[in-house]
Amino acid sequence: MEPDPRFAALRTLMSRKSHFGIETGSLNFMDGADFQPDPEIQDGVEAAKVLCVGAGGLGCELLKGLALTGFKDVHVIDLDTIDVTNLNRQFLFRKKDVGEPKATVAAAFVNARVPGVKVTPHFGKLQDYGPEWYREFNLVIAGLDNIEARRWLNQTLCSLVKYESDGSVDMMSVIPLIDGGTEGFKGQARVILPMKTSCFECTMNMFPPAQTKAVCTLENNPRQPSDCAIYVFMKIDDDAPEAAAAGAVFGKNEQVALSLEGGVVETGIVLECETGGIKDQIVATENDAMDLDTAHSSGAVATYSVRVPGGVRTGVPGTALATIRQQWEADFGAGTKVDKDSRAHMMWIHERAAARASLFTIGGLTYEATLGSVKNIIPAVASTNAVIAAACVLEAYKCLTFSGQLCNSYLLFNGQSMNVAGGIDCSTQWFERDPECLHCQDTKQKDVQVPRGGGGLTVRGFVERFVLAPGALDLGTVAGPGASTLPGPREPLVYDSEGGCFYCTTGKLAAMKASNMDQALEDFVEDGEVVTITDATWGKNVKRALRVQYS
């Protein structure tokens, strides 16, 4: 096959000797790896299978960069659909695409615009795919907009790393993660080599603690548009006793739906309660709540004053009011949890939050602001996305070609620098691995001598002797805050070096593995192979290893 002429310049670059190959930098993908000029290096780039995580503002830029750098086998995963508010910066989408999956539309656009590139879309969550699916990729490049998704992806890639017989990391099993992120005029790009460099979890202390709001502020004195959005979201999961059809007590400033004659429904804010002809101002104190409960239990009929968009309605019976939770269950069904990635759910929250904001004369609550408050997402600026995406794609290219020094390991871009008046600055920082990181801490490994042949052990016998027996494993302590001695395993899962589970005694998997118990260990584990043990009592991030040596 003739070389693609569009990438002739890259082939020329790869054919020239470089004084800045990967071996000259402080971070090398593989020990001893160096850059050897060869135009066919570009063929390796075109054959590489790359996963792009996210097809939003940063994801669109990443897909463009990958396609125009010669990556021809790209997969993109995103669980979101296109909203009209995305169109100003997510340039792979058009107005006709509103409501369609981002991954699907982005893939189709790139495939049509850059012939020869195959972008395969996946519409869904990261968690919908198992570890073996991620193992298929040579590299993962991410443009995510939230912390939890990054942590999950980081943990998955760390779990795929295998070890050599001497306990060192098998670098052929390492899938580089190039992580990009933006916030306004600031952005970062980082190179993560799982189990070799610091991982995302190692640097979680970089992120400021989540800002919290006092519940009394949200309920009684909202000051910002976000307060209204968080209030509605909070009230959907309010597990306080439901307001009964009669005699229910509604709190001061509680948001309700007021049913009027003719089926008209208005959003209102409760001001005060009128009980037995006596107006009792509702305040958030235990005594007042008790007095109201007493009044209701004595047979008094509760009526309320409610502020609505047109003024104040008085004498409103409790039977005409519905809590936010009641409204939610009426629209979506009892027991339905909020799906933060559902446009229908988020629009429902926004509409009621906007009504609350209006009643408290708070302006500026947009749908995007509601999303940001509820999902705690990071806003983006198009120009910052372009800069960070270019840096990420460059690092991806260097990872696969060894043609340049890798970023070690965190690049920070500031497009609105305070140090340079009206300018920008860019710096790199090295982050050390956290020895107590729950995602990339070194697995404790122990060598065991196992008889082979006629005196060999069955799978059951191996586990009983080398895993379950007291003192058999090098347990050590659980890393992290409040470190404590790791308890012995109770219901272990045992995996071979390929990640296949061959011992399990609980759950649905136990029935599938029952036939393994009395088979010879040699049928599953080779001499010198490292097996990994996990246990539910240890937590999902803790594992121990045994290197099996037959004698």
VEXPAFI-191406 format. One line per 3 residues: number of its first residue (from 0); their letters; for each residue x, y, z of C-alpha. Coordinates in steps of 0.001 Angstrom, whole numbers. Example, Ala and Ser with C-alpha at 12.3 -4.5 7.8 and 13.67 -1.06 7.14 Angstrom:
residues 2
0> AS> 12300,-4500,7800  13670,-1060,7140
This chain:
residues 551
0> MEP> 0,0,0  1309,3412,-961  2026,5817,1913
3> DPR> -697,8366,2545  560,11614,941  -1258,13713,3526
6> FAA> 1290,12647,6131  4388,12996,3972  5734,15724,6247
9> LRT> 5465,13432,9271  7238,10638,7390  10026,13062,6571
12> LMS> 10241,14067,10220  10381,10430,11324  13215,9729,8872
15> RKS> 15508,12355,10381  17772,11919,13355  16693,13835,16421
18> HFG> 18690,15215,19317  15513,15210,21401  14329,11595,21149
21> IET> 12492,9978,24017  15771,8651,25411  17017,12209,26070
24> GSL> 14138,13084,28364  13572,12386,32045  10632,10062,31306
27> NFM> 10971,7042,29046  8070,4823,28096  10228,1679,28138
30> DGA> 13658,1244,29653  16264,1370,26917  13846,2605,24276
33> DFQ> 15247,5207,21913  14261,6911,18714  15572,5248,15547
36> PDP> 14796,7302,12410  12564,5407,10015  9740,6761,7827
39> EIQ> 7787,3548,8493  7276,4676,12075  4280,6560,10696
42> DGV> 2812,3204,9652  2781,2215,13309  852,5358,14171
45> EAA> -1709,4632,11480  -2103,1037,12731  -2406,1958,16415
48> KVL> -5783,1536,18073  -6579,4637,20122  -9492,5344,22453
51> CVG> -10694,8946,22749  -12784,9397,25885  -15263,12219,25530
54> AGG> -16680,13986,22486  -17491,17356,24010  -15578,20615,23709
57> LGC> -12157,19083,24325  -13107,15765,22715  -13956,17399,19381
60> ELL> -10516,19005,19306  -8861,15706,20234  -10629,13833,17438
63> KGL> -9618,16484,14920  -6013,16377,16092  -5802,12589,16040
66> ALT> -7277,12322,12546  -4973,14981,11119  -1884,13461,12742
69> GFK> -2307,10101,11066  -4161,8040,13672  -6513,5993,11519
72> DVH> -8113,3573,13997  -9814,5724,16595  -12671,4801,18925
75> VID> -14639,7479,20749  -16908,6977,23747  -19357,9490,25193
78> LDT> -22680,9120,26981  -24035,12580,26218  -26333,13892,23508
81> IDV> -25936,17169,21648  -27571,20269,23078  -28018,23553,21237
84> TNL> -25768,25210,23830  -22866,22986,22640  -22789,24389,19125
87> NRQ> -20726,27503,19838  -17568,25513,20622  -18134,21852,19700
90> FLF> -17501,22339,16003  -18202,18791,14826  -21923,19348,15469
93> RKK> -24631,21288,13631  -28098,22423,14580  -29664,19427,12850
96> DVG> -27698,17162,15201  -29324,18437,18409  -30562,15481,20446
99> EPK> -28272,12961,18735  -25441,11089,20533  -22224,13105,20492
102> ATV> -20019,10083,19817  -22063,8998,16805  -22224,12424,15173
105> AAA> -18570,13247,15867  -17421,9940,14370  -19523,10411,11249
108> FVN> -18223,13954,10747  -14543,12980,11026  -15001,9902,8841
111> ARV> -16554,12038,6105  -14056,14881,6394  -10833,12840,6629
114> PGV> -10978,9877,4206  -9073,6812,5338  -9657,7493,9022
117> KVT> -12066,5165,10784  -13624,6572,13937  -15837,4041,15716
120> PHF> -18447,5549,18076  -19593,4106,21399  -22645,5745,22939
123> GKL> -22642,4918,26631  -20796,5117,29922  -17191,4134,30558
126> QDY> -18446,1629,33103  -20507,-170,30445  -17327,-1788,29148
129> GPE> -15168,-4315,30966  -11385,-4273,31488  -10774,-6616,28547
132> WYR> -12286,-4067,26179  -9873,-1382,27341  -6974,-3818,27001
135> EFN> -7457,-3747,23208  -6148,-182,22894  -2569,962,22449
138> LVI> -3284,4330,24019  -6110,6210,25734  -6540,9967,25368
141> AGL> -9168,11629,27522  -11075,14908,27420  -13414,14391,30357
144> DNI> -15292,17089,32241  -15590,15526,35692  -13350,14056,38357
147> EAR> -15140,10767,39062  -14940,9565,35454  -11211,10304,35418
150> RWL> -10710,8322,38618  -12610,5342,37247  -10635,5318,33990
153> NQT> -7347,5712,35856  -8142,2773,38136  -9139,556,35217
156> LCS> -5912,1176,33311  -3836,602,36445  -5585,-2727,36997
159> LVK> -4592,-3940,33514  -856,-3758,34215  936,-7098,34409
162> YES> 4182,-8002,36128  7312,-9871,35121  8488,-12895,37070
165> DGS> 10891,-10678,39045  8019,-8430,40131  8857,-5559,37777
168> VDM> 6192,-3943,35612  5675,-5532,32201  5771,-2342,30138
171> MSV> 4147,-4094,27183  983,-4259,29288  1037,-544,30130
174> IPL> -1552,1515,28246  -550,5197,28348  -3234,7613,29459
177> IDG> -3004,11150,28095  -5360,13219,30197  -6492,16702,29236
180> GTE> -8694,19107,31095  -9744,22748,30864  -11320,25286,33161
183> GFK> -11949,28689,31673  -8638,30044,30395  -6622,27403,32220
186> GQA> -5858,23891,31080  -3667,20903,31791  -2256,17990,29851
189> RVI> -522,15105,31546  1111,11820,30676  224,8877,32906
192> LPM> 2069,5579,32485  123,3324,34872  2289,1814,37629
195> KTS> 5330,3764,36397  4486,7447,36789  2173,9094,39274
198> CFE> -1419,8305,38372  -4488,10528,38581  -5352,9230,42057
201> CTM> -1860,10086,43322  -2578,13774,42802  -6142,14006,44089
204> NMF> -4904,16352,46813  -4347,18955,44072  -8081,19471,43839
207> PPA> -9670,21798,46366  -12324,20245,48592  -15826,20499,47231
210> QTK> -17549,23674,48313  -20572,22997,50475  -23604,25072,51337
213> AVC> -25421,25096,54650  -28838,23523,54229  -30456,26464,56011
216> TLE> -29005,28823,53394  -30339,26717,50537  -33792,26440,52093
219> NNP> -34348,29855,53638  -32002,32367,52097  -30712,31401,48650
222> RQP> -28258,33996,47365  -26941,32637,44086  -28546,30915,41085
225> SDC> -26673,27722,41944  -28357,27649,45375  -31733,27188,43686
228> AIY> -30513,24353,41458  -28874,22515,44356  -32015,22992,46470
231> VFM> -34268,21307,43895  -31761,18486,43399  -31539,17987,47161
234> KID> -35306,17935,47639  -35799,15177,45061  -33939,12805,47384
237> DDA> -35440,14257,50546  -36107,11227,52727  -38201,13158,55262
240> PEA> -41757,11814,55782  -43909,12559,52763  -46468,15341,53052
243> AAA> -49779,13587,53541  -52875,14580,51614  -54393,16249,54676
246> GAV> -52839,17907,57682  -49342,18042,56186  -46831,20529,57512
249> FGK> -44811,22447,54934  -41723,24377,56028  -41109,28063,55572
252> NEQ> -39670,28869,52122  -40335,25302,50985  -40974,25128,47270
255> VAL> -44274,23530,46338  -46556,22953,43397  -49921,24656,43924
258> SLE> -52889,23018,42180  -55603,25479,41160  -59040,25102,39668
261> GGV> -59104,23910,36101  -55948,21838,36512  -53631,24859,36522
264> VET> -50414,24317,38500  -48241,27124,39834  -44881,26998,41549
267> GIV> -44916,28702,44916  -42921,29339,48075  -44608,28704,51416
270> LEC> -44654,31858,53576  -46722,30972,56643  -49259,28530,57980
273> ETG> -52780,29416,59154  -54021,26843,61660  -57452,27027,63287
276> GIK> -57717,30699,62398  -54424,31524,64116  -51481,32468,61907
279> DQI> -48315,30700,63009  -45191,31954,61273  -43236,28860,60306
282> VAT> -39639,28948,61430  -37001,26253,61291  -37021,25333,64983
285> END> -37908,22073,66606  -40406,23666,69009  -42386,25430,66296
288> AMD> -42534,22273,64222  -43800,20400,67282  -46473,23036,67926
291> LDT> -47724,22740,64367  -47799,18965,64575  -49806,19225,67778
294> AHS> -52247,21599,66124  -52759,19254,63213  -53211,16198,65422
297> SGA> -55932,18041,67339  -58009,18243,64189  -57138,21730,62973
300> VAT> -57129,22155,59203  -53856,23564,57878  -54014,26382,55371
303> YSV> -51052,28285,54001  -49965,31578,52548  -47965,30896,49408
306> RVP> -45980,33348,47282  -46543,32730,43578  -45371,34689,40508
309> GGV> -48502,36873,40586  -48389,37734,44291  -49437,35926,47489
312> RTG> -52265,33415,47766  -53782,32923,51216  -55961,30227,52681
315> VPG> -54414,27507,50534  -55213,24045,51971  -52366,21586,52386
318> TAL> -54221,19206,50092  -53542,21588,47183  -49779,21546,47715
321> ATI> -47191,19004,46581  -43541,18726,47555  -40765,18586,44970
324> RQQ> -40320,14911,45690  -44016,14251,45101  -43840,16136,41806
327> WEA> -40770,14138,40765  -42403,10799,41534  -45582,11852,39737
330> DFG> -43562,12613,36598  -40909,9882,36694  -42228,7220,39048
333> AGT> -41581,6319,42669  -38019,5285,43407  -36555,6902,40270
336> KVD> -33110,8332,40940  -31771,11421,39208  -29694,10600,36149
339> KDS> -27361,13565,35776  -26737,12595,32162  -30435,12597,31255
342> RAH> -31545,15792,29531  -35145,15171,30628  -34111,14909,34278
345> MMW> -31807,17899,34179  -34365,20067,32342  -36966,19143,34995
348> IHE> -34610,20336,37718  -33729,23484,35789  -37342,24522,35246
351> RAA> -38139,24311,38957  -34860,25903,39977  -35535,28791,37591
354> ARA> -38991,29239,39128  -37479,29340,42621  -34831,31813,41515
357> SLF> -37532,34074,40081  -39559,33988,43305  -36442,35009,45260
360> TIG> -35601,37650,42600  -32350,35920,41693  -31334,36256,38053
363> GLT> -28826,34533,35822  -29789,30868,36174  -29202,29237,32787
366> YEA> -29558,25577,31867  -25777,25280,31686  -25475,26831,35151
369> TLG> -27913,24225,36461  -25836,21467,34884  -22688,22922,36405
372> SVK> -24249,23106,39866  -25755,19629,39907  -23058,17754,37972
375> NII> -20162,19827,39327  -18721,20003,35825  -15887,22234,34674
378> PAV> -16680,25014,32164  -14656,25262,28943  -13339,27948,26588
381> AST> -12871,27021,22918  -9372,28448,22566  -8183,26666,25704
384> NAV> -9615,23412,24366  -7625,23840,21149  -4326,24427,22967
387> IAA> -4731,21538,25399  -5945,19115,22726  -2891,19915,20590
390> ACV> -605,19235,23566  -2381,15930,24300  -2197,14692,20701
393> LEA> 1488,15599,20549  2187,13555,23688  204,10646,22231
396> YKC> 2293,10801,19053  5538,10831,21049  4377,7883,23185
399> LTF> 3967,5689,20102  6925,6908,18032  9572,7705,20704
402> SGQ> 10322,10750,18547  10441,13311,21337  10824,13806,25040
405> LCN> 7655,12947,26938  6110,15529,29192  7122,14579,32726
408> SYL> 4451,14634,33664  2040,17571,34058  1744,20601,31787
411> LFN> -177,23606,33073  -1420,26254,30618  -2653,29614,31858
414> GQS> -4205,31755,29152  -4912,34653,31457  -1701,34973,33390
417> MNV> -1316,37239,36390  2467,36997,36014  2524,38320,32448
420> AGG> 241,41294,31936  -2249,40445,29222  -298,37300,28320
423> IDC> -36,33598,28948  2356,31274,30708  2981,27560,30513
426> STQ> 4920,25326,32887  5549,21659,33568  5717,19883,36901
429> WFE> 6822,16439,37960  4602,14592,40406  5998,11776,42483
432> RDP> 4030,8581,42906  2131,8312,46142  3282,5090,47862
435> ECL> -115,4877,49553  -2155,5449,46389  -5085,3037,46254
438> HCQ> -4874,2753,42463  -1189,2297,41713  454,1108,44903
441> DTK> 2872,-1750,44299  1237,-5130,44745  2831,-7166,47517
444> QKD> 4202,-10316,45912  5465,-13546,47450  7263,-16507,45836
447> VQV> 5806,-19946,46564  7204,-23429,45810  4501,-25718,44454
450> PRG> 5028,-29478,43830  4291,-30637,40329  3477,-33962,38691
453> GGG> 1968,-36757,40768  2324,-34742,43958  911,-31624,42378
456> LTV> -1811,-29522,43902  -5324,-28999,42649  -6685,-25497,42350
459> RGF> -8604,-25999,45607  -5534,-27343,47375  -3383,-24467,46164
462> VER> -5800,-21859,47467  -6255,-23618,50812  -2498,-23903,51339
465> FVL> -1109,-20678,49883  -4020,-18259,50144  -6441,-19176,52931
468> APG> -4013,-20666,55433  -3127,-18259,58278  51,-16363,57471
471> ALD> 193,-17684,53905  14,-14270,52237  2203,-11242,52822
474> LGT> -762,-9151,53938  909,-6043,55296  -1302,-3016,55845
477> VAG> -4002,-1272,53888  -2544,1927,52417  -4164,5274,52943
480> PGA> -5478,7268,55882  -5918,5193,59017  -3737,2355,57732
483> STL> -4470,-961,59429  -3411,-4579,59148  -5092,-6300,56232
486> PGP> -7372,-9151,57361  -6919,-12623,55959  -8971,-13447,52848
489> REP> -12413,-14968,53303  -13858,-15282,49816  -10875,-14776,47485
492> LVY> -10860,-14469,43735  -7691,-15781,42075  -6595,-14572,38616
495> DSE> -3922,-15766,36219  -1428,-13358,34642  -3832,-12693,31753
498> GGC> -6518,-11482,34134  -8667,-14608,33851  -10365,-15714,37093
501> FYC> -9956,-19446,37754  -11003,-19637,41430  -14239,-18274,42881
504> TTG> -16643,-19626,45518  -19336,-16937,45705  -21888,-15388,43398
507> KLA> -22854,-16404,39878  -19227,-16811,38857  -18783,-19634,41408
510> AMK> -20998,-21993,39416  -18930,-21350,36290  -15652,-22054,38108
513> ASN> -16808,-25047,40156  -15328,-27530,37669  -11879,-25956,38143
516> MDQ> -11587,-26843,41814  -10314,-30390,41458  -8201,-29835,38357
519> ALE> -4429,-29556,38566  -3058,-26083,39164  -666,-26690,36259
522> DFV> -3670,-26598,33910  -4104,-22913,34742  -762,-21561,35918
525> EDG> 2642,-21949,34288  5997,-22080,36043  7061,-18583,37086
528> EVV> 3615,-17104,36462  2255,-14505,38866  -1304,-14991,40118
531> TIT> -3276,-12179,41716  -5619,-12465,44688  -8424,-10078,45587
534> DAT> -11043,-10303,48322  -14250,-8404,48984  -13162,-7725,52581
537> WGK> -10058,-5880,51333  -11865,-3402,49109  -11713,-3220,45333
540> NVK> -8331,-1456,45168  -6285,-3931,47250  -4678,-7051,45826
543> RAL> -1878,-9485,46638  206,-11659,44330  1965,-15038,44352
546> RVQ> 4677,-16084,41925  4294,-19810,41383  7479,-21855,41055
549> YS> 7062,-25572,40455  9470,-28017,42078
